[in-house]
Amino acid sequence: MKETFKVLNRMVKAGVIEDYAIGGAIAAIYYLEPFETSDLGIFVRVRAPASEFIGIEGFPVQFLLVFNPLTDEAVSRARAIKFARVSTRIIRAEHLVAIMLDTGRTKDYLRINMFLEAGAVNLRSLKAVLKRHNLMEKWTANEYKFKS
Amino acid sequence: VKKFPVIKQIIENKQKHRRALAALSFEEKVAIVFKLRARNKFIKSGQVVKHAQRPNIKL
């Protein structure tokens, strides 16, 4: 995965993509315990839409285009981290939870539960994100599912 | 009345293990993801597991 991040950083430097941040299950794993996933989800900001999956280091890397104000903000405010001394960017836990709520699949709700159980989100920051992106109503309607 | 075993300790141990995994470094967690993928691939392959064939996967 170290090489993958190097490739992504080179893509930014070469202007292929404007900006990126790790999303999906791999981003969730940064905050939680590891679980199986089939690919690495990367949110990218690009001028021209590109194709989705690219195999790097034998691992499918899915390029998810920034598609709404929430994912745009998630990439803008991503955390700068290091992976094996390579700089990379990862979506903040609060934005991941908001994206999962917005997507709303069963596995997303399960992961929201994992984030809350692990205390991996700052509830105050999360609610600010939810308010900014009109997701408070959806949160309130589904909150009972996240309380164990 | 039928007696059932108390599994509280098992659940607590599982929770403890999950917390220990969550506390690993990002690099270590990603390495586990790759091992999980390899294990799943092996299971899906439907191969008969012989001792020498067993994938070397320790989580």
Backbone of each chain as ProteinMPNN parsed JSONL, in Angstrom:
{"seq_chain_A": "MKETFKVLNRMVKAGVIEDYAIGGAIAAIYYLEPFETSDLGIFVRVRAPASEFIGIEGFPVQFLLVFNPLTDEAVSRARAIKFARVSTRIIRAEHLVAIMLDTGRTKDYLRINMFLEAGAVNLRSLKAVLKRHNLMEKWTANEYKFKS", "coords_chain_A": {"N_chain_A": [[0.821, -1.217, 0.0], [2.076, 1.108, 0.484], [3.39, 1.817, -1.868], [1.178, 2.415, -3.385], [0.228, 4.782, -2.228], [2.362, 6.377, -2.835], [2.11, 6.448, -5.598], [-0.344, 7.783, -5.802], [0.339, 10.255, -4.683], [2.147, 11.073, -6.59], [0.422, 11.339, -8.726], [-1.056, 13.544, -7.954], [0.934, 15.471, -7.919], [1.612, 15.479, -10.608], [-0.63, 16.541, -11.662], [-2.72, 14.965, -12.509], [-4.763, 14.256, -10.825], [-6.55, 16.502, -8.681], [-6.668, 16.501, -5.917], [-6.787, 14.202, -3.144], [-8.226, 11.742, -0.874], [-8.138, 9.104, 1.473], [-10.826, 6.899, 1.683], [-13.799, 4.995, 2.525], [-13.665, 1.511, 3.558], [-10.946, 1.132, 4.269], [-10.244, 3.577, 5.332], [-11.955, 3.567, 7.502], [-10.827, 1.503, 8.934], [-8.513, 2.677, 9.809], [-9.372, 4.053, 12.019], [-10.702, 2.115, 13.464], [-10.864, -1.435, 14.41], [-9.145, -3.877, 12.319], [-10.835, -5.191, 9.416], [-12.154, -7.359, 6.84], [-11.777, -6.267, 3.49], [-12.393, -5.557, 0.039], [-11.239, -3.665, -1.556], [-9.445, -0.526, -1.993], [-10.728, 2.489, -1.229], [-10.67, 5.592, -2.726], [-11.248, 8.968, -2.505], [-11.431, 11.353, -4.975], [-10.591, 14.53, -6.341], [-11.156, 15.764, -9.421], [-10.574, 17.307, -12.621], [-11.521, 16.359, -15.08], [-13.726, 13.611, -15.399], [-12.599, 10.356, -14.459], [-11.775, 6.821, -15.065], [-12.926, 4.153, -12.914], [-11.751, 1.764, -11.305], [-8.409, 0.893, -10.552], [-5.706, -1.268, -10.665], [-3.278, -1.422, -8.248], [-0.275, -2.474, -6.904], [-1.35, -5.035, -6.811], [-3.763, -4.741, -5.599], [-7.109, -3.739, -5.792], [-7.782, -0.406, -6.516], [-10.171, 1.889, -5.887], [-11.356, 4.674, -7.497], [-13.184, 7.197, -6.406], [-15.203, 9.691, -7.446], [-15.43, 12.989, -6.216], [-18.579, 13.874, -5.319], [-20.549, 15.41, -4.174], [-21.347, 18.243, -1.939], [-20.657, 17.298, 0.61], [-18.758, 15.151, 0.282], [-16.839, 16.627, -1.0], [-16.065, 18.46, 0.955], [-15.098, 16.602, 2.781], [-12.784, 15.643, 1.537], [-11.33, 18.027, 1.333], [-10.911, 18.646, 4.041], [-9.444, 16.52, 4.976], [-7.294, 14.422, 7.001], [-3.786, 14.724, 7.332], [-1.623, 12.075, 7.15], [0.868, 9.537, 7.932], [2.054, 6.71, 6.168], [4.025, 4.053, 6.526], [6.165, 5.858, 6.387], [5.42, 7.333, 4.188], [3.724, 10.139, 3.035], [0.246, 10.681, 3.278], [-3.321, 11.145, 2.836], [-6.226, 11.077, 4.825], [-9.698, 10.58, 5.235], [-11.539, 12.296, 7.732], [-12.898, 10.907, 10.769], [-15.46, 11.845, 11.458], [-16.463, 12.85, 9.05], [-16.444, 10.489, 7.587], [-18.403, 9.007, 8.928], [-20.619, 10.638, 8.44], [-20.775, 10.411, 5.635], [-21.307, 7.697, 5.445], [-23.784, 7.608, 6.704], [-25.265, 9.106, 4.903], [-25.055, 7.482, 2.628], [-26.227, 5.092, 3.529], [-26.459, 2.176, 3.501], [-26.935, -1.195, 4.77], [-24.458, -2.156, 5.708], [-23.155, 0.239, 6.089], [-24.511, 1.389, 8.226], [-23.858, -0.466, 10.158], [-21.141, -0.016, 10.401], [-21.16, 2.612, 11.318], [-22.127, 2.18, 13.826], [-19.954, 0.768, 14.875], [-18.012, 2.787, 14.92], [-19.129, 4.53, 16.806], [-19.281, 2.903, 19.053], [-16.591, 2.415, 19.488], [-15.812, 4.876, 20.259], [-14.692, 6.582, 18.434], [-15.419, 8.889, 17.184], [-15.935, 12.425, 17.365], [-18.643, 13.612, 18.817], [-19.747, 16.175, 18.824], [-18.425, 17.504, 16.728], [-19.243, 15.816, 14.698], [-22.021, 16.27, 14.647], [-22.02, 18.905, 13.815], [-21.055, 18.63, 11.215], [-23.114, 17.091, 10.154], [-25.248, 18.882, 10.364], [-24.422, 20.941, 8.64], [-24.675, 19.663, 6.218], [-27.288, 18.981, 5.901], [-28.151, 16.588, 7.184], [-29.116, 15.995, 9.629], [-31.747, 15.31, 10.194], [-31.992, 12.757, 9.105], [-30.141, 11.477, 10.697], [-31.326, 11.663, 13.254], [-33.613, 10.166, 12.793], [-32.528, 7.653, 12.483], [-30.949, 7.165, 14.656], [-31.517, 5.443, 16.792], [-30.711, 2.989, 15.889], [-28.041, 2.959, 16.182], [-27.468, 2.823, 18.798], [-26.272, 0.75, 21.211]], "CA_chain_A": [[0.0, 0.0, 0.0], [3.012, 2.239, 0.505], [3.593, 2.207, -3.268], [-0.092, 3.008, -3.834], [0.19, 6.176, -1.781], [3.385, 7.09, -3.606], [1.503, 6.667, -6.921], [-1.36, 8.829, -5.643], [1.04, 11.536, -4.485], [2.707, 11.459, -7.894], [-0.715, 11.757, -9.561], [-1.386, 14.922, -7.544], [2.053, 16.3, -8.355], [1.575, 15.569, -12.077], [-1.866, 17.216, -12.049], [-3.732, 14.001, -12.984], [-5.875, 14.526, -9.906], [-6.281, 17.735, -7.941], [-6.548, 16.217, -4.498], [-7.392, 12.911, -2.809], [-8.225, 11.312, 0.533], [-8.556, 7.703, 1.631], [-12.18, 6.767, 2.226], [-14.28, 3.618, 2.602], [-13.306, 0.589, 4.64], [-9.558, 1.318, 4.72], [-10.267, 4.748, 6.216], [-12.615, 3.134, 8.749], [-9.856, 0.662, 9.646], [-7.56, 3.587, 10.461], [-9.938, 4.44, 13.308], [-11.273, 0.951, 14.145], [-10.081, -2.656, 14.25], [-9.166, -4.29, 10.908], [-11.801, -6.168, 8.916], [-11.853, -7.638, 5.447], [-12.324, -5.409, 2.447], [-11.884, -6.001, -1.255], [-10.534, -2.614, -2.293], [-9.079, 0.71, -1.307], [-11.548, 3.576, -1.777], [-10.006, 6.897, -2.698], [-12.057, 10.069, -3.035], [-10.556, 12.245, -5.734], [-11.144, 15.712, -6.993], [-10.53, 15.836, -10.749], [-11.224, 18.232, -13.556], [-12.281, 15.508, -16.003], [-13.984, 12.321, -14.772], [-11.727, 9.25, -14.889], [-12.376, 5.503, -14.823], [-13.035, 3.831, -11.488], [-10.806, 0.874, -10.628], [-7.063, 0.707, -11.082], [-4.973, -2.196, -9.806], [-1.93, -0.987, -7.857], [0.276, -3.433, -5.938], [-2.228, -6.195, -6.741], [-4.947, -4.415, -4.802], [-7.93, -2.803, -6.568], [-7.965, 0.926, -5.93], [-11.358, 2.485, -6.495], [-11.346, 6.133, -7.507], [-14.552, 7.71, -6.267], [-15.183, 11.128, -7.695], [-16.141, 13.856, -5.276], [-19.847, 14.017, -6.038], [-21.486, 16.357, -3.537], [-20.61, 19.124, -1.017], [-20.139, 16.535, 1.754], [-17.513, 14.46, -0.086], [-15.889, 17.69, -1.33], [-15.545, 18.942, 2.242], [-14.339, 15.489, 3.387], [-11.446, 15.623, 0.92], [-10.659, 19.284, 1.718], [-10.523, 18.66, 5.457], [-8.84, 15.232, 5.326], [-6.11, 14.48, 7.872], [-2.511, 14.296, 6.732], [-1.027, 11.019, 7.979], [2.004, 8.838, 7.312], [1.968, 5.254, 6.079], [5.394, 3.599, 6.26], [6.923, 7.092, 6.098], [4.901, 8.016, 2.993], [2.623, 11.039, 3.404], [-1.019, 10.45, 2.59], [-4.419, 11.888, 3.456], [-7.335, 10.18, 5.175], [-10.925, 11.296, 5.615], [-11.773, 12.338, 9.179], [-13.915, 9.968, 11.24], [-16.788, 12.493, 11.441], [-16.921, 12.881, 7.659], [-16.731, 9.1, 7.181], [-19.707, 8.641, 9.498], [-21.636, 11.401, 7.702], [-20.895, 9.805, 4.298], [-21.973, 6.401, 5.642], [-25.199, 7.897, 6.98], [-25.833, 9.573, 3.639], [-25.148, 6.326, 1.728], [-27.337, 4.385, 4.168], [-26.629, 0.735, 3.321], [-26.871, -1.907, 6.053], [-23.063, -2.203, 6.169], [-22.777, 1.573, 6.547], [-25.059, 1.555, 9.581], [-23.07, -1.333, 11.034], [-19.859, 0.661, 10.652], [-21.424, 3.792, 12.171], [-22.212, 1.599, 15.163], [-18.583, 0.443, 15.3], [-17.348, 4.062, 15.226], [-19.667, 5.074, 18.049], [-18.883, 1.978, 20.117], [-15.145, 2.589, 19.737], [-15.568, 6.261, 20.679], [-13.755, 7.119, 17.438], [-15.903, 10.153, 16.623], [-16.283, 13.518, 18.251], [-20.071, 13.801, 18.509], [-20.007, 17.593, 18.572], [-17.963, 17.766, 15.348], [-20.099, 15.039, 13.797], [-23.308, 16.96, 14.49], [-21.772, 20.12, 13.016], [-20.977, 18.171, 9.818], [-24.463, 16.656, 9.76], [-26.077, 20.091, 10.191], [-23.964, 21.638, 7.443], [-25.049, 18.928, 5.004], [-28.71, 18.621, 6.015], [-28.306, 15.163, 7.495], [-29.552, 15.851, 11.023], [-33.049, 14.626, 10.227], [-31.714, 11.345, 8.849], [-29.443, 10.982, 11.889], [-32.315, 11.521, 14.325], [-34.512, 9.066, 12.423], [-31.824, 6.363, 12.529], [-30.065, 7.134, 15.826], [-31.809, 4.271, 17.642], [-29.992, 1.83, 15.334], [-26.628, 3.049, 16.54], [-27.313, 2.706, 20.25], [-26.264, -0.673, 21.591]], "C_chain_A": [[0.854, 1.267, 0.0], [3.216, 2.764, -0.925], [2.34, 2.902, -3.824], [-0.147, 4.489, -3.46], [1.236, 7.017, -2.524], [2.825, 7.433, -4.988], [0.494, 7.809, -6.837], [-0.709, 10.207, -5.477], [1.646, 12.044, -5.79], [1.609, 11.966, -8.829], [-1.118, 13.197, -9.233], [-0.325, 15.874, -8.098], [2.014, 16.528, -9.874], [0.291, 16.241, -12.581], [-2.934, 16.301, -12.624], [-4.989, 14.127, -12.121], [-5.517, 15.769, -9.106], [-5.91, 17.435, -6.496], [-7.162, 14.848, -4.232], [-7.409, 12.696, -1.301], [-8.731, 9.879, 0.584], [-9.945, 7.695, 2.265], [-12.517, 5.301, 2.412], [-13.729, 2.82, 3.763], [-11.888, 0.819, 5.163], [-9.472, 2.541, 5.645], [-10.903, 4.377, 7.55], [-11.639, 2.33, 9.601], [-8.796, 1.51, 10.362], [-8.046, 3.922, 11.875], [-10.403, 3.246, 14.148], [-10.351, -0.254, 14.039], [-10.133, -3.111, 12.791], [-10.263, -5.3, 10.597], [-11.56, -6.32, 7.425], [-12.504, -6.636, 4.499], [-11.677, -5.787, 1.113], [-11.115, -4.92, -2.003], [-10.192, -1.425, -1.406], [-9.865, 1.841, -1.973], [-10.839, 4.909, -1.617], [-10.962, 7.936, -3.274], [-11.108, 11.031, -3.734], [-11.32, 13.432, -6.285], [-10.405, 15.834, -8.321], [-11.263, 16.85, -11.615], [-12.102, 17.447, -14.531], [-12.502, 14.151, -15.351], [-13.103, 11.211, -15.347], [-12.428, 7.914, -14.637], [-12.195, 5.13, -13.353], [-11.907, 3.027, -10.839], [-9.459, 0.808, -11.331], [-6.347, -0.238, -10.116], [-3.582, -1.648, -9.528], [-1.461, -1.933, -6.755], [-0.647, -4.642, -5.751], [-3.492, -5.973, -5.932], [-5.807, -3.436, -5.602], [-8.113, -1.47, -5.827], [-9.141, 1.567, -6.646], [-11.293, 4.003, -6.368], [-12.786, 6.63, -7.513], [-14.508, 9.208, -6.449], [-15.958, 11.866, -6.614], [-17.456, 14.229, -5.944], [-20.867, 14.936, -5.366], [-20.716, 17.23, -2.533], [-20.001, 18.372, 0.172], [-18.808, 15.85, 1.417], [-16.419, 15.479, -0.457], [-15.235, 18.216, -0.049], [-14.676, 17.872, 2.908], [-12.917, 15.43, 2.835], [-10.66, 16.877, 1.341], [-10.118, 19.242, 3.141], [-9.897, 17.337, 5.926], [-7.592, 15.428, 6.181], [-4.877, 14.031, 7.108], [-1.907, 13.266, 7.676], [0.181, 10.429, 7.243], [1.691, 7.35, 7.274], [3.346, 4.784, 5.648], [6.256, 4.75, 5.722], [6.51, 7.8, 4.803], [3.723, 8.882, 3.449], [1.377, 10.674, 2.614], [-2.118, 11.206, 3.337], [-5.587, 10.944, 3.681], [-8.534, 10.995, 5.658], [-11.132, 11.205, 7.127], [-12.947, 11.435, 9.55], [-15.327, 10.57, 11.12], [-17.35, 12.562, 10.019], [-17.243, 11.477, 7.157], [-18.111, 8.682, 7.666], [-20.832, 9.366, 8.741], [-21.857, 10.802, 6.304], [-21.638, 8.463, 4.409], [-23.466, 6.595, 5.904], [-25.918, 8.281, 5.692], [-26.047, 8.391, 2.685], [-26.237, 5.365, 2.22], [-27.545, 2.915, 3.866], [-26.509, 0.06, 4.688], [-25.438, -1.901, 6.592], [-22.577, -0.828, 6.642], [-23.265, 1.801, 7.979], [-24.276, 0.718, 10.592], [-21.751, -0.645, 11.399], [-20.042, 1.908, 11.51], [-21.456, 3.318, 13.627], [-20.818, 1.308, 15.714], [-17.829, 1.708, 15.702], [-17.815, 4.601, 16.579], [-19.228, 4.219, 19.238], [-17.41, 2.162, 20.494], [-14.816, 4.001, 20.238], [-14.633, 6.978, 19.714], [-14.228, 8.431, 16.808], [-16.174, 11.182, 17.721], [-17.728, 13.895, 17.892], [-20.416, 15.249, 18.16], [-19.628, 17.95, 17.124], [-18.845, 17.048, 14.346], [-21.415, 15.779, 13.553], [-23.161, 18.243, 13.677], [-21.725, 19.75, 11.529], [-22.379, 17.819, 9.327], [-25.377, 17.862, 9.501], [-25.718, 20.802, 8.889], [-24.484, 20.979, 6.158], [-26.473, 18.355, 5.058], [-28.943, 17.131, 6.272], [-28.812, 14.921, 8.921], [-30.851, 15.044, 11.133], [-32.848, 13.117, 10.048], [-31.03, 10.701, 10.058], [-30.456, 10.701, 12.998], [-33.232, 10.321, 14.048], [-33.849, 7.698, 12.594], [-30.986, 6.163, 13.789], [-30.266, 5.883, 16.684], [-31.055, 3.031, 17.16], [-28.534, 1.796, 15.784], [-26.393, 2.923, 18.036], [-27.385, 1.235, 20.619], [-26.672, -0.839, 23.059]], "O_chain_A": [[0.419, 2.338, -0.422], [3.216, 3.971, -1.166], [2.429, 3.839, -4.618], [-0.521, 5.335, -4.272], [1.025, 8.198, -2.801], [3.021, 8.537, -5.495], [0.476, 8.694, -7.692], [-1.159, 11.194, -6.061], [1.666, 13.242, -6.07], [1.82, 12.89, -9.615], [-1.476, 13.969, -10.123], [-0.633, 16.924, -8.661], [2.335, 17.612, -10.361], [0.141, 16.481, -13.779], [-3.935, 16.772, -13.163], [-6.114, 14.106, -12.62], [-4.343, 16.059, -8.877], [-4.984, 18.018, -5.931], [-7.981, 14.38, -5.023], [-6.705, 13.373, -0.552], [-9.632, 9.493, -0.161], [-10.203, 8.39, 3.249], [-11.623, 4.455, 2.453], [-13.374, 3.366, 4.808], [-11.649, 0.714, 6.366], [-8.719, 2.537, 6.62], [-10.447, 4.818, 8.605], [-11.619, 2.452, 10.826], [-8.255, 1.105, 11.391], [-7.249, 4.057, 12.804], [-10.493, 3.334, 15.372], [-9.197, -0.125, 13.63], [-11.08, -2.765, 12.084], [-10.578, -6.161, 11.419], [-10.852, -5.519, 6.815], [-13.645, -6.22, 4.7], [-10.549, -6.278, 1.078], [-10.416, -5.214, -2.972], [-10.594, -1.34, -0.246], [-9.677, 2.112, -3.16], [-10.457, 5.301, -0.514], [-11.431, 7.795, -4.404], [-10.111, 11.468, -3.159], [-12.497, 13.355, -6.637], [-9.184, 15.988, -8.35], [-12.417, 17.196, -11.365], [-13.254, 17.803, -14.782], [-11.56, 13.583, -14.797], [-12.889, 11.134, -16.557], [-13.523, 7.87, -14.075], [-11.393, 5.739, -12.645], [-11.203, 3.516, -9.957], [-9.387, 0.684, -12.553], [-6.377, -0.036, -8.902], [-2.797, -1.434, -10.452], [-2.18, -2.162, -5.782], [-0.718, -5.207, -4.659], [-4.209, -6.923, -5.619], [-5.303, -2.406, -6.049], [-8.541, -1.43, -4.673], [-9.111, 1.764, -7.86], [-11.187, 4.542, -5.267], [-13.504, 6.494, -8.503], [-13.846, 9.914, -5.688], [-17.01, 11.413, -6.162], [-17.456, 14.834, -7.016], [-21.927, 15.206, -5.93], [-19.535, 16.977, -2.298], [-18.951, 18.763, 0.682], [-17.845, 15.954, 2.176], [-15.231, 15.228, -0.256], [-14.019, 18.391, 0.019], [-13.653, 18.182, 3.519], [-11.964, 15.194, 3.578], [-9.475, 16.794, 1.665], [-9.023, 19.73, 3.419], [-9.829, 17.068, 7.125], [-6.921, 16.457, 6.099], [-4.923, 13.075, 6.333], [-1.703, 13.542, 8.858], [0.469, 10.778, 6.098], [1.135, 6.795, 8.222], [3.789, 5.077, 4.538], [6.972, 4.606, 4.731], [7.165, 8.748, 4.373], [2.837, 8.412, 4.161], [1.452, 10.392, 1.419], [-1.855, 11.835, 4.362], [-5.9, 10.113, 2.828], [-8.387, 11.97, 6.394], [-10.921, 10.15, 7.725], [-13.864, 11.226, 8.756], [-16.269, 9.881, 10.728], [-18.545, 12.361, 9.801], [-18.192, 11.287, 6.396], [-18.889, 8.084, 6.923], [-21.868, 8.772, 8.441], [-22.995, 10.698, 5.846], [-22.484, 8.14, 3.575], [-24.302, 5.848, 5.395], [-27.035, 7.836, 5.431], [-27.078, 8.301, 2.018], [-27.06, 4.887, 1.438], [-28.671, 2.426, 3.954], [-26.04, 0.671, 5.648], [-25.22, -1.67, 7.781], [-21.693, -0.74, 7.494], [-22.542, 2.329, 8.824], [-24.06, 1.135, 11.73], [-21.307, -0.687, 12.547], [-19.185, 2.229, 12.334], [-20.9, 3.952, 14.524], [-20.539, 1.572, 16.883], [-17.099, 1.714, 16.693], [-17.012, 5.066, 17.389], [-18.853, 4.739, 20.289], [-17.038, 2.076, 21.664], [-13.674, 4.284, 20.598], [-13.876, 7.864, 20.11], [-13.519, 9.018, 15.991], [-16.581, 10.85, 18.834], [-17.996, 14.424, 16.813], [-21.268, 15.51, 17.31], [-20.387, 18.596, 16.403], [-19.163, 17.583, 13.284], [-21.869, 15.905, 12.416], [-24.07, 18.622, 12.938], [-22.28, 20.457, 10.688], [-22.779, 18.201, 8.227], [-26.167, 17.869, 8.558], [-26.597, 21.213, 8.131], [-24.703, 21.647, 5.148], [-26.808, 17.393, 4.367], [-29.81, 16.505, 5.662], [-28.921, 13.777, 9.36], [-31.024, 14.221, 12.031], [-33.455, 12.31, 10.751], [-31.294, 9.549, 10.4], [-30.441, 9.631, 13.606], [-33.578, 9.565, 14.956], [-34.533, 6.7, 12.824], [-30.38, 5.108, 13.969], [-29.31, 5.334, 17.232], [-30.791, 2.123, 17.948], [-27.885, 0.75, 15.77], [-25.249, 2.915, 18.491], [-28.388, 0.56, 20.388], [-26.724, -1.961, 23.562]]}, "seq_chain_B": "VKKFPVIKQIIENKQKHRRALAALSFEEKVAIVFKLRARNKFIKSGQVVKHAQRPNIKL", "coords_chain_B": {"N_chain_B": [[-34.83, -26.864, 35.098], [-33.045, -25.95, 32.298], [-29.553, -25.6, 32.159], [-27.365, -23.093, 31.023], [-24.174, -22.302, 29.604], [-22.136, -19.653, 30.984], [-21.372, -16.914, 29.107], [-20.271, -14.481, 29.35], [-17.593, -13.805, 29.947], [-16.293, -14.646, 27.624], [-17.332, -12.904, 25.704], [-16.395, -10.503, 26.749], [-13.65, -10.914, 26.458], [-13.454, -10.999, 23.696], [-14.165, -8.396, 23.05], [-12.035, -7.067, 24.229], [-9.973, -8.0, 22.645], [-10.721, -6.885, 20.177], [-10.4, -4.204, 20.807], [-7.662, -4.147, 21.206], [-6.768, -4.742, 18.648], [-7.726, -2.5, 17.305], [-6.061, -0.612, 18.338], [-3.666, -0.97, 17.093], [-0.994, 0.012, 14.82], [-1.574, 1.887, 11.756], [-0.256, 0.74, 9.586], [0.139, -1.899, 10.506], [-2.498, -2.705, 10.711], [-3.36, -2.594, 8.046], [-1.744, -4.596, 7.02], [-2.928, -6.793, 8.218], [-5.406, -6.737, 6.934], [-4.63, -7.521, 4.358], [-3.815, -10.118, 4.932], [-6.223, -11.231, 5.749], [-7.597, -11.118, 3.354], [-6.086, -12.916, 1.847], [-6.575, -15.258, 3.237], [-9.329, -15.535, 2.912], [-9.456, -15.826, 0.154], [-8.214, -18.274, -0.121], [-10.033, -19.938, 1.217], [-12.271, -19.601, -0.429], [-11.286, -20.78, -2.704], [-11.699, -23.433, -2.424], [-9.977, -25.482, -2.005], [-8.628, -28.577, -0.735], [-7.594, -28.697, 2.543], [-4.41, -29.38, 3.415], [-1.879, -30.172, 5.748], [0.654, -29.087, 5.009], [-0.142, -27.308, 3.158], [-1.518, -25.33, 4.36], [-2.3, -21.922, 4.678], [0.016, -19.497, 5.804], [-1.129, -17.747, 8.022], [-1.455, -15.594, 10.531], [-3.344, -13.945, 12.864]], "CA_chain_B": [[-34.441, -25.75, 34.23], [-31.802, -26.238, 31.584], [-28.485, -24.634, 32.468], [-26.541, -22.694, 29.88], [-22.887, -21.745, 30.071], [-22.03, -18.193, 31.049], [-20.423, -16.515, 28.044], [-19.885, -13.082, 29.588], [-16.134, -13.68, 29.856], [-15.913, -14.808, 26.21], [-17.678, -11.634, 25.04], [-15.452, -9.482, 27.236], [-12.343, -11.178, 25.829], [-13.562, -10.602, 22.282], [-14.157, -6.93, 23.064], [-10.668, -6.687, 24.559], [-9.179, -8.306, 21.447], [-11.077, -5.872, 19.179], [-9.756, -2.941, 21.213], [-6.21, -4.296, 20.971], [-6.569, -4.633, 17.197], [-7.983, -1.1, 16.929], [-4.944, 0.212, 18.816], [-2.466, -1.22, 16.282], [-0.679, 1.094, 13.872], [-2.274, 1.773, 10.473], [0.516, -0.226, 8.778], [-0.157, -3.251, 11.006], [-3.904, -3.013, 10.382], [-3.423, -2.869, 6.606], [-1.127, -5.92, 6.831], [-3.962, -7.768, 8.609], [-6.408, -6.74, 5.854], [-4.064, -8.344, 3.283], [-3.845, -11.515, 5.4], [-7.637, -11.647, 5.717], [-7.92, -11.327, 1.926], [-5.418, -14.158, 1.425], [-7.292, -16.366, 3.887], [-10.642, -15.648, 2.265], [-9.195, -16.343, -1.19], [-7.904, -19.687, 0.068], [-11.302, -20.604, 1.569], [-13.12, -19.581, -1.628], [-10.702, -21.644, -3.734], [-12.268, -24.762, -2.204], [-8.921, -26.495, -1.934], [-8.601, -29.398, 0.472], [-6.493, -28.194, 3.358], [-3.446, -30.34, 3.954], [-1.05, -29.434, 6.711], [1.704, -28.324, 4.335], [-0.796, -26.327, 2.292], [-2.181, -24.32, 5.165], [-1.663, -20.608, 4.528], [0.642, -19.024, 7.046], [-1.832, -16.512, 8.375], [-1.688, -15.441, 11.974], [-3.91, -12.619, 13.127]], "C_chain_B": [[-33.086, -26.062, 33.593], [-30.764, -25.159, 31.883], [-27.648, -24.353, 31.232], [-25.215, -22.119, 30.377], [-22.898, -20.217, 30.074], [-20.968, -17.754, 30.026], [-19.935, -15.067, 28.193], [-18.378, -12.869, 29.382], [-15.656, -13.762, 28.405], [-16.163, -13.497, 25.464], [-16.717, -10.525, 25.462], [-14.075, -9.65, 26.598], [-12.332, -10.752, 24.368], [-13.466, -9.08, 22.156], [-12.74, -6.404, 23.298], [-9.765, -6.884, 23.33], [-9.443, -7.26, 20.354], [-10.396, -4.544, 19.505], [-8.257, -2.99, 20.952], [-5.907, -4.168, 19.485], [-6.73, -3.182, 16.737], [-6.811, -0.198, 17.319], [-3.655, -0.016, 18.02], [-2.19, -0.037, 15.357], [-1.425, 0.845, 12.562], [-1.581, 0.73, 9.587], [0.187, -1.658, 9.195], [-1.584, -3.671, 10.637], [-4.039, -3.361, 8.901], [-2.811, -4.243, 6.312], [-2.144, -7.012, 7.186], [-5.037, -7.873, 7.518], [-5.922, -7.637, 4.707], [-4.087, -9.824, 3.668], [-5.271, -12.063, 5.364], [-8.061, -11.95, 4.285], [-7.339, -12.654, 1.449], [-6.16, -15.369, 1.995], [-8.636, -16.608, 3.204], [-10.516, -16.248, 0.859], [-8.957, -17.855, -1.115], [-9.189, -20.477, 0.364], [-12.183, -20.713, 0.327], [-12.594, -20.51, -2.718], [-11.225, -23.078, -3.609], [-11.232, -25.871, -2.147], [-9.021, -27.287, -0.64], [-7.38, -28.951, 1.272], [-5.645, -29.354, 3.872], [-2.515, -29.53, 4.831], [-0.023, -28.531, 6.011], [1.142, -27.166, 3.5], [-1.344, -25.128, 3.067], [-1.524, -22.946, 5.011], [-1.12, -20.123, 5.872], [0.039, -17.678, 7.438], [-2.097, -16.496, 9.877], [-2.217, -14.044, 12.209], [-3.702, -12.24, 14.587]], "O_chain_B": [[-32.119, -26.394, 34.279], [-31.063, -23.965, 31.861], [-27.274, -25.265, 30.494], [-25.155, -21.52, 31.451], [-23.58, -19.581, 29.27], [-19.815, -18.181, 30.09], [-19.289, -14.511, 27.305], [-17.946, -11.908, 28.745], [-14.737, -13.048, 28.003], [-15.32, -13.038, 24.693], [-16.283, -9.716, 24.642], [-13.416, -8.671, 26.245], [-11.342, -10.219, 23.866], [-12.781, -8.552, 21.279], [-12.302, -5.442, 22.667], [-8.914, -6.048, 23.024], [-8.514, -6.805, 19.687], [-9.888, -3.853, 18.622], [-7.656, -2.002, 20.53], [-4.908, -3.56, 19.102], [-5.976, -2.698, 15.894], [-6.594, 0.849, 16.709], [-2.659, 0.671, 18.249], [-3.058, 0.81, 15.143], [-1.856, -0.276, 12.291], [-2.244, -0.065, 8.921], [-0.019, -2.526, 8.347], [-1.841, -4.826, 10.299], [-4.743, -4.304, 8.541], [-3.306, -4.971, 5.451], [-2.204, -8.042, 6.515], [-5.518, -8.966, 7.218], [-6.696, -8.416, 4.152], [-4.349, -10.682, 2.826], [-5.494, -13.216, 4.994], [-8.788, -12.91, 4.03], [-7.999, -13.418, 0.745], [-6.345, -16.375, 1.31], [-9.023, -17.749, 2.954], [-11.34, -17.057, 0.431], [-9.446, -18.611, -1.954], [-9.394, -21.561, -0.183], [-12.766, -21.763, 0.054], [-13.36, -20.977, -3.56], [-11.195, -23.841, -4.575], [-11.566, -27.053, -2.23], [-9.43, -26.772, 0.4], [-6.276, -28.844, 0.737], [-6.103, -30.189, 4.652], [-2.39, -28.318, 4.655], [0.145, -27.367, 6.374], [1.835, -26.199, 3.184], [-1.596, -24.062, 2.504], [-0.313, -22.821, 5.194], [-1.729, -20.322, 6.923], [0.628, -16.62, 7.212], [-2.873, -17.296, 10.4], [-1.597, -13.065, 11.795], [-4.109, -11.157, 15.008]]}, "name": "protein", "num_of_chains": 2, "seq": "MKETFKVLNRMVKAGVIEDYAIGGAIAAIYYLEPFETSDLGIFVRVRAPASEFIGIEGFPVQFLLVFNPLTDEAVSRARAIKFARVSTRIIRAEHLVAIMLDTGRTKDYLRINMFLEAGAVNLRSLKAVLKRHNLMEKWTANEYKFKSVKKFPVIKQIIENKQKHRRALAALSFEEKVAIVFKLRARNKFIKSGQVVKHAQRPNIKL"}
